[in-house]
Structures are given as structure tokens and as C-alpha cells.
Amino acid sequence: MSIRLRLLLSYIAMIIIPILFTLIVAILVALLFRGDIKEMRDLYLPPEENVAISQKEQLTIDYYRQTKVDPERFLDQSFLHETNQKLSQFGFRLVVRKDNKLIYVPSSLKNLDKGDLQPFGANREVNQVERIGVNQFVSIKQLDFFFSDYSEGTLFFIQDASGFAEIMRSLFPTIIILLIVILVVTNGLLTYYVSRTIIRPISKLQKAVSMMKEGNLNVEIKPESQDELGQLAKGFEEMRIRLKESIDLQLSYENNRKVLIANISHDLKTPITSIIGYVEGIRDGVANSPQKMERYIKTIYTKARDLDRMIDQLFLFSKLDLQRLPFHFERIKFDHYLSDFVEELRFDVEGKNVEVNLDIDKNETYEVMGDRKHLKRVITNITDNSLKYNDKEEKKLDFHLSAMDSYILFKLEDNGPGVNEKSIPYIFDQFYRADLSRGTKKGGSGLGLSIAKRIIEEHHGSIWAENNMKAGISIFIKLKRVNENGEKIINY
């Protein structure tokens, strides 16, 4: 139930309940003072439904006029008997009193005592309720007049009243107090319900937000309902989870940066230390022959090139990380592009016991939009990585290119030792340095695969790795194909 509907129902209840209680009190008052609930009904019937009441009232008016014109007729027993029969049609009975003596009493009121009647001149606006005998209750209306001899006369119009009226008379204060208590309790329960379903969740949410503000993101925010507050709590819970994941990822990045800096410091120090050592050897005269001098200078040159390559790689990764590396996209026939790369690779590894194979599925188009320079860096990085960690005496690289739907799929497979299965999902992650089970430790910054992933993502493609069934690892690259107009192919 929504908060709006809950408040609306509470508002309606707080209006309807007092109205119902007012009606109940009105009915009780009617029973108390009128004697019967039918009296209450008679007061509010519309004129077109009030014919009987009009006749009854007309009779009362006629009898009042009769007391003024000819009061002596109310001493005639036959007239009184006839009048009583007329009144009985409307539920009334007639009693006549002269001075303090009852001169006419119907047989149905044989238990009536003159002490049950009000004295002369005690007429009221409302009918009085009296008990006759043990359990007979009546409503009495009196009409006072004077006989011709100036003696006091009274006409009593008596109607049966419910015994409930007398009970109401005795219990009326208790019932009123009880109704007030019920009204207060009802409003209190409604207020408590509204506060319990609105204020309490808000308080819990405020407490959780305060804990989040203090840095505690481990407290779960559980929605207690499906209303607006429940949706709000659900939104805060999703925000807490994402914020916690973001902070955990940031801490992980920070730790990886520290590890990277340590590794880079070590990797940079190694060639620098070698260069310094060989330079000192030259200065101290250790290279005392042309052959030694040439070997020392060649080693210094090699280490300086390694150092320069490492710095270039760090600089490239930094620009990728800051998204400041420019890309020049053009249409590339990737099958021709890959064939040229493999031919060049075969020339580079000639005489190094490396077998390079290329397999391209025929009858397919492999045109993509890409940056030639950066795509070459991707293939070079994954190729160098495979060769670097391959501990086999005869190394093998298998390049395979195929098409699937609107994509091209490139696969590089080696025969190395593979990668720990737990490390495979993370080897392309930023700053991640997997514990590769690929022979001896080779060092390096470990940024080659991360750079390759960033470049492929800029091409709106994907890259991933899988261990082979027998040995080695396979690197997959998926890129979007384009048609002759340079538009990406979309398969529905």
C-alpha cells in the first residue's frame, strides 16, 4: 500500500469514525429523552411520508382545541373511550386526570399509578419516560387545561417505550465516556500505524545514511515494504553497493599502482644498474681490448633500448589511461593486414625455433574500421607475451581468422605452459600482474596485455583469453565488420 493511499485512508477514517460516533450518540440521546428510536424516525421523515404523523398531530391539536371550547366533554366516559380508540391507531393511549384524581385509565394501563405522572404545569418539550409496574416503560406527553369549574385537568398521551431507554438512562454517562475512549484509542492507533509505517523506516534510513556518511558501507539497508519508502530504501541499498564496489575497486587500483610502481622501479633499476656497471668497467679499464670494448658498448646499447622501450610503454599506458591517445580509424582488410604481420613475424623469428602458422577462413570479408598502428601494437604485444613466457624448446604460434555474424574473430594460440585458471579473468585488468605459470620469471611491467585491452576497447571490440585443452593459451579478439560503405554490419 502506497503512502499516499495510506494517508488518504487514515484521513477518511478519522473523518468517518467521529461521524459514526456522533450518530451513535444522537441515537442514544434520542432513546434517553424520546423514549424510543421510532420517535427519532418520526422527527426526520419527509412530508410525503409523514401522513400518519400529521393525522396524529392533528388529533392532538383537535383535542387541545376541544379543551378550550368544551372541556366538559373529557368527563364523558364514552367520548374518552372513543378518543382512546382513535389514538390507539397511532400507538397512543389516553389517560385523563382531574385535579389529583385519574378519571379515565384504559385497561391496558391498569398498573398506572397517579404518582407515575407529572403534576399539573410540569409539561416539557420532550416526552418523559416512566416505568409502570415491573418492566413496562412508557413515553408520556401531557396536555394541561382547566375545566369550566376552574379545576385542573390534564390529558396524558401515553405510548409504549423500549426498555432499552431506561438502560440508556442509567448507562448514558458510561457509554459517552466509552465512546470518547474508543475515539481517542482509534485515532491513536491510526496515528501509531502511520508513524510506524512512515517515520520508523525514515529513521532507519537516516541511521543507515549517517553510517554511510561516516564511511561504514557494510550495513545492509533492507526495504520493509513495496511503497515509496521501500523503493527509496532499495535505491539507497543499490547506491551503497555501487559505492562500496567503487571504493573497493579504487583501493584495489591503489594497491595495484603501488605494486606497479615497485615493479617498475625494479625493472627500471635493473638495466640502469647494468649500464652503470659496464660504463664503470670501461672507465676503470676493464675493457682493455677492442673485443671487450665492443661487447660492453653493445650491452650498454641493448640495455638502453630496453629501458627506452619500457618508458615508451609506460607513457603509452598513461595516455590510454587519460584517454589522450589519438586514433586514426580507416577501413582495413584485416585478412591482408594479418597476413603481412605474420610474414614479417616469420622473418623476425627465423632461426629461433619458432613455428608460425596462419589459417584464414575463405569466402568471408574481414573489413574493419581500425587504427593500423595501434592494432599492430595489440598483435605485437600478445605475440611477444606468448614468446616471452613460452618455455618450450620448439615454440609454436598459430594465428586463425574467421567471421561470425557481424564480427571477425582473431585467435592466437601458443604451446606454452598456459596460465593459472584463477588468473585468466584478470590478466587484462588495469595494473594486474598475474602469477604466470609459464617457466621462469621474466620481469617486465606487465602492461602489455592491459594496453592491448585498452586499444581494443577503443575499437569497440573485446579481447579475452582461454587455456587450451592440451597446453598453452589462446587469445581472442573480436571486432565489428563493416560493409562496402564503411557502415557496421548489423545482424538482426
Secondary structure, 3 states (H helix, E strand, C coil): CCHHHHHHHHHHHHHHHHHHHHHHHHHHHHHHHCCCHHHHHHHHCCHHHCHHHHHHHHHHHHHHHHHHHCHHHHHCHHHHHHHHHHHHCCCEEEEEEECCEEEECCHHHCCCCHHHCCCCCCCCCCCEEEEECCCEEEEEEEEEEECCCCCEEEEEEEEEECHHHHHHHHHHHHHHHHHHHHHHHHHHHHHHHHHHHHHHHHHHHHHHHHHHHCCCCCCCCCCCCCCHHHHHHHHHHHHHHHHHHHHHHHHHHHHHHHHHHHHHHHHHHHHHHHHHHHHHHHHCCCCCCHHHHHHHHHHHHHHHHHHHHHHHHHHHHHHHHCCCCCCCCEEEEHHHHHHHHHHHHHHHCCCCCEEEEEEECCCCCCEEEECHHHHHHHHHHHHHHHHHCCCCCCEEEEEEEEEECCEEEEEEEECCCCCCCCCHHHCCCCCCCCCCCCCCCCCCCCCHHHHHHHHHHHCCCEEEEEECCCCCEEEEEEEEEECCCCCECCCC
